[in-house]
């Protein structure tokens, strides 16, 4: 399954790519400068900062070339060279941002992540930072033939659906599902408590239902627990909330989330394997809450 390319008005975003080294395994634009959010005018979207992520196979070489082309984009770190920048990039979520960069008459910010670090996050939700952005509609601007990356992009979407199924009730609407998915990456984000708009998730989803449908329709059509009437924009779900059903879903979650959940319920000093603990969680009436906490 190929990740859908959302193409409308992508030309202006691709023009930005012309300013950067072209050795990209994946490039995408995201955020309120790309997709309209509820409560924001069209003019507001045209003045918002444009956000980009560039995944590159060889981080040191990419930064070395970019320093030659766009030295002014970098902070004082430019004086330490591409190896030091690449080392610093490896901390935290594995992404390095240059921000407040003037480009083609707009302000942009762009994050650089290694292809390997991106694949790790997509498969295992190591930080859920870039993986979380890719669970919501983005504009794919460039993508190479890396089959492992393609598989990781699809795996991330499937994991988002499974985690959301565990947190939702037995029956729910299509909009409920997309709100749950869009909220995954904000669940552990302190900005949603301090300083960010608490209605941010609704503002992202409601004007962009069609984009979410395009992103998730193939996965939902292939899901045995869901009757997805795409033409009618309707989703009829009957999720298996039995311990056996929940255990199957828990075992399919990304590795890091499994570890976070097991840490919540496994007392220190007890040496039990993940499968045993997740079986206990599957029988817990608060299973969905534990997944949310994880």
N, C-alpha and C positions, 0 to 999 in steps of 0.2 A: 504494500500500500504506500503510495507516495503522499507526502505531506502536501495538503492543498496550497497552491500559490494564490495569494490574494492580490490581484494585479492592478486594481483600479488606482490611477494616479501614481503608479510605481515609477514612472519615468523620472519624475523630479527627485525621487529618492536615489535612483540609480545614478543620476548625475553627480550626487555626492560621492559615490564610490570612485568616480574617476579621479578624485583628489588623493586616493590612497593606494598603497601597494596592492596589486591585484591577486596575490597568492592567498585566496580566501577559500576555506572549505565550506563556510556558511556565512552569509551576511543577512541581517534582517533589521527592519525598523519597527518600533513599537511605541506604545504610549499615547498620550492625549494629543500629541502633534500629528498622529497618524490616524487614529480612530476617534470619532466624536464621542464625547462622554455626555451623559444627561446633565442638563443644567448649564452647559457651555455653548456659547454661540459659535457659528461657523467661523466668524472672524477670530475668535479666541483660538481655535485650532490652527489658524494660519499664522499666529504669532507665537504659539508655544514652542519651546525648545524641541528639536527633533532628536529622538533617541535611537542609537544604533548599537548593535553588537556584531563584532567581527570575530569569527573563529578561524584560527590559523594553525597550520601544522607545525611550523618552525617559528616559535615566538621570538627568539633572539634575532634571527634574520629579518623578520617582519618589522620589529622595532628599529633595527639598524637602518633599514630602507626608509621607514617612516620618519626617522629623525633627520635624514637627509632631505626629504620632501617637505616635512611639516614640523620643523624643530620648535616653532613658536607654540605648538599645541601643548607641549609638555611643561610641567612645573620645573623646579630646580633639579629634579631627578635627571634631566637631560645631561647634566654635567657629569653624571656617573656612568652614562653609557647604556647600551641595550641589554647587557648581561645583568646589570643591577636592576634595571626596570623589570626585566623578566623574572628575577628572583623575588622582587616585591609582589609582582603579579601572582605568584604562586601561593601567597598567604590568603586566608579567609575563603572567599568564594572562588578564588582562582581567576579573577577578572580585574583588569587594570583600566580605569576610566580617564580619559581626557575630557574636560568639560568646558563649557562657555567658549566654544570654538566657533568663530564666524566662518560661514561657508555658504556660498551661493545666496547671499542676502538673508540667511537665517542663522540663528544660533543653534549649534548642535552639541551633543555629547556622544562619545563613542567608547564602548568597552571592548577590550581585546582579551580573548580567552583562548587557551590552547584547545585544539580539537580533542585531544585525549581528556582534558579536564571537563570539557562540555559533555562528551560521551559518558564519562563517569557520573556526572550530575544527572543526566537524562535517564540512565539505567537505574542508578542507586539513590538518587536524591541526596547526594552528599551534602549539599547546602540548600538545594531547592531554589537557588537564586536565579540562575539562567533557565533552569528547567521550569520554574514557576512562570516565567515570562512566556515560555513556549507552550504553556497550557492554555493561554489566551490567544486570541487572534493577533498575528503579526504579519508584516509584509516581508515575505522571503524575496530578497533581491539578488542573491547569488547562492548557488549550491553546487558542489562538485559531485563526483560519482562515488563518493565514499559510502559503500554499502553498510558498513558498521554504524556510521553516523545516521544514515537513513533509518536503520532498524531501531536505533536509540531514540530518534524523534518520535516514531510510532509507539514504542514502548512507554515513553513518558506520557503520552495521551491515554493509553490503556490504563496505566497506573493511576492517573488522575480520576478516571471513571470508576475504577475499583475502590479507591479510597473514598470517593464520594458516595458510592453505594453503601459502604459500611456506616457512613455517618447520616445517611438519609433514612426516613421511615420506609416501610414496606412498599408504599405507593407514593408517587410524587409526579410533578409535572416536568416538562422539558425545561422550563425556566428555573424551577427549583434545582435541577441538576446543574445547569450552567452557572447558577449563583454559587452552588457548593464548589464546583470546580474552580471558578474564578477566585473564590475565597481561600483556597488551599494555601497559596503562597503567602497570604496575609495573616494566616492564623498565628504564626510565631513572630510577626513583625511588630515591634514595639511602637512603630510610627502610627499604627492603626489605633493605638490607645492615646498617644500623645502627639498632637499636631496634625495628623492626617484626617481627612474627611471620613467620618465613620460610615457614610453611605457610598464610599468609593466603589465597592464591589457592585452594588446595584447600578451605579452610574456607568460602570464599564459594560455590564451585561445588557441592560434594557435596550439601548440604542443599537446594539450589535448582535442581536439574536441570530440574524442570518449568517453572520460570520462564524459564530459558534456552531451553528448547524453544519456549515460547510466543513469545519474542522473536525467535527466528531461524528458526522453522519455514517461513514463507513464502519467505524468501530461499533456504533450503536446498532446498525443494521445486522452486524455479525454477532451481536450479543444475545444469547439464548434467553436471558431474563427480561428482555425488553422487546415490546412490539413498537417499532418506530415507524410512524406514518409520516414520512418526510414531506410528501406532497401537501399534506394537510397541516404540517408543522406541529404534529401531535406525537406525544410519546406516552405509551402505556407501559408502565413498569410494574412488575411484581417480583420484588427482590427476595431471595431465599434468606430469611432471618433465622433459620434453624442453626444450632451450633455447627452442624456439618457444613452448611452453606457459608457461614461466616468464617469458619476455619479455612476453607478453600480460598476465600478472598484474602484473608490475612496472609496466607502462605504465598500469595501472588504479589504482595506489596513490595516496593523497593526495599533493599537490604537495610538502609539507614533508618527508615521509618520502623521497620520490624525491630531493630535494636532499641530505638527510642521507646517503643511500646513495652518491650520486655523489661527495660530498665525501670519503668513505672510500677510494674507489678511483681518484680522479682526481688525479694529482700536481699540486702547485702550478705555475702557469705554463702548463699545458696548457689550451688553449681548445677543449674539445670540448662538443658539445651533450648534453643529458640523454639523449636517445634512443640516441645512440651508446654512451654509458657504460652505460646499462641493458642494452643488447644484450650488452655484455661481461660484465656481472654475470650475465645469464641463462645464459651458457656456463660460469660459474664453479662448480666443485663445492661451494664454500662459499656459494652464493647465499642459502640460508636463514639462515646465520649473519650474513651482511652485512645482511640485512633486520632481524634481531634487533638488531644493533649500531646500525643507523640509528634 
